[in-house]
Amino acid sequence: MMLLIDFLCRFGWGLALALTLTPAGLVPAGFFRANLLVVLGLATLAALLEWTAGPGAAWLVPAAAAVAAWLGSIVWLAERKGAGLVLCGTCALLFAVATAQLHPFQAQVWPAAVAAIRALLSGLLVGLVVHAMLLGHWYLNAPGMRVSVLQRMIDWALLAWGVQLCLVLFSTALTVTTAGQTLDPATLALLTLRWLAGLIGLPILLVMSRKTLAIPNTQSATGILYVACLAAIVGELTAQLLQVAAAMAGQN
């Protein structure tokens, strides 16, 4: 249950921030309104699951994000771009807080801080890739939209992947130097899938999509981005499973 809540909060944070980074002057307001409804769904489901998971008021944060997304969809319907972007940023901030609550920063506990940062980077990567795919699909509704907008979103996704790769390599180096245990077959399989899908396959697909836009062919680029979304989601979900397995192993 908590694994799903964590993923929903990460995804919502990344998608909302991606909307904030989207140039409102070049993209129709309908795109923002439609995708804020997706954010609304993510926030509502996260709030309901966290509310049923146990006592506490942590569910209020994703619930507030749901309210902000609902208000944002109304504002974008009226094409109030400034207020709409502010509400997109508010959703991103609330989702970031909800994600950090699941990975608390404890005093003198470095792994907890690393886990929170990696969770935010993970959600940002998934959100940017899915956002790029949705943006590519929107060219069917607005064929006159500039190709450079989608190129910029893919560049943001590649940047997020690069930062995440550096952090993964750093964390892996720390793990190797502090522990020398061998990996069991299940963990090795998950680790292989993590690298093949999220850390090796994903950037290849993003670069292929970026190159396809140089033709330009937005439909083919969007098709490649569909596969990139699958690679990103599989890679990040696998990373979550590995983190949970490592935490359980540390407790034993």
N, C-alpha and C positions, 0 to 999 in steps of 0.2 A: 504493500500500500504506500509506504513512505517513498519507495523507489519511483512509483508513478507520480506522486505529488512533486517530488524533486524534479523529475523530467518536465512536468507541465510548467513549473515555475521557471526553470531554465529556458524552456522554449518560449514562454511568454515574454520573458525579459529580452531575449534576442530579437524576437519578431517586433516588439514594440520599439526597441532602440533602432532597428533597421528602418522602421517607418519614420522615426525622427530624423534619420540621416538622408531620407529621400527628399530631393528638391521639389518642394510643393509647386514652384512656378513652372515645372516641366512635366509634371505628372498630374493627370486629372484627379479631382477631388473624390470621384467615385472609387478609385483604387484605395485611398486611405479609409474611406467609410467601410468598404467591404472587408478589408483586412482587420480593421478594428473590431468588427463583429467576430472574426476568428479569435482575436485576442480576448474578447468578451467570453467566448466559449471556453477557452483555456483557463481563464481566471475563475469562472464560475465552477468548473469541474474541480479545479484545485481547491477552492474554498469549501465545496461540499465534501470532498474526500478528507480534507484536514479537519473539518468540523466533526465528521463521523469517526475519525481515527482515535480521538481521545479528548480529555478535558483540556481547557486552555483557550486562549484568545488569539492564537497564531493565525487562525483562519480569517480573521478580520483583515489581514493585509491583502491576500488575494481577493477578498470580497471588495475591498476598496479599489483594487485594480479593475475589477469588473465594473464598478460604478463609473470609474474614470473612462473606461473603454466605451461604455454605453453613452456617456455624455459626449465623448469624442465623435462617435458615429453621428450623433445629432448635429454637432457643430460642423462636421464635414459635409453633411447634407445641405447645410446653409452656406457652404463654401467659405467659412471663416478660417482661413489658412493659419493665421498666427495662433489663434486659440486652439485650433486643431493640433498643431505641432506641440504646443505646450501640454495638452492632454496626452498625446503620444509619449512625450517624455515623462509625464507623471506615471503612466502605466509602467514604463520601463523601470523607473525608480522603485515603485512599489513591488514589482516582481523581483528586483535585485535584493530588496530587503527580505522578501519571503524566502528567496534562495539562501541568503546568508543565515537566516534563522535555522535552516536545516543543517548548516555547517558553521556552528558558532565559533567565534574568535575567542579562545580561552587564553588566559594569561600564561605566558611562557610555554605554549603548546604550538610549535611551528607547524606540525602537520595539519592542524585544524585550519590555520590561515591558508595554507597551500590548498587544502581541499575546497575552501570557499572560493578562492581565486580560480581554481581549475573548473569549478562548477559554473561560474559566471562566463568564463571563456568558452566552455562547452556549449552553454546555451546561446551565447552570442554567435558561435559558428553555425549551429543548426538554424538559428533564426535568420541569419544573413543568407544562407544557402536557400532556404525555403522561400524567403522574401524575394530573392533573385528569380526563382522559378515562377512565383506568382506574378512578378513584374513582367517577365517575358511573356507569360500568358496574356497579360493585359494589352499587349500590342495588337491582339485580334480586335479589341474594342477601340483602341486608339492607334491606328496604324501610322499616324503622323508623328508619334512620339519619338524623340531623339534616341538613337541607339546608344549614345554616350551615357545615358542614364543607367541602362542595364550593365554596360561595361564598368561603370563606377561601382555598382553594387557587387559585381564579381570581384573587382579589385579589393573591396572591403573584406569580402569573404576570404580571399587569399591572404590578406594581411592577418586576419584573425587566426587562420590556420597556421601561419608562420609563427605567430606569438605562442600559440598553443603547443606547437611542436617543440619550441625551445623550452617551454616549461616541462613538457613530458620528458624530454631528454635530461633535464636537470634533476627532476624527481627520480627518474630511473637510475641516474648516476648515484644519487644519495642512497637509494635502496640497495644497489649492488655493493656499495662500500660498507654499508652497515649490516647487511644480512647476506649470507651466502647459501641459503637454503635452495634446494632444487624445486622446480615447479611440477605440480601434478599434471596429468594429461588434460584434464578439463580446463585448468587455468592456462595451460599452454595453448590450447585451442582458442580460448577467448582472447588471449593476447595476440595470437596470429591474426584472428579476424579483426581485432581492433586496429592493428597496423595496416593490414591489407585494405580494409574498407575506409577507415577514417583518416589515416595518416599518409597513405601512399596513393590509394585509388582516388580519393576525393580531390586532391590538387590537380591530378592528371585530367579529371573530368572538368574541373573548373577552367583549366587552361584551354582544353579543347573547345569548350563553350565560348570562351573569350576569343579564340581564333576564328570560330565560326561567325561571330559578329562582325569580323573584318570583311566579310564577303559583300554585303551584310545579309544574314539569313536568321532572323529572330526565331522563326518556328523551329529550325533545326537546333539552334542554341538552347531553346527552351526544352526540347526533347532530351538533350544531354543533361540539362539541369534537373530534370525529373530523376535521372539515374543518380546524379550527384546528391540529391535530397535523400535517396535511399541509402547511399554510402555514408552520408553524414549522420543520419539517424541510427543506423546500425553501429557505426563506429562509436558514437557517444553513449548509446545504451550499453554496449559492450564495456566501455570504460567505466560506467556506473557499476556494472556487475563486478568488475575487477576490484573497484574501490571497496565495495561491500564485502567481497571475499577477503580482501587484505585486512579490513577492520575486524572481521570475525576471527581471522587467524591471529591477529594481535591480541585479542581478548583471551584466546585459549593458551 
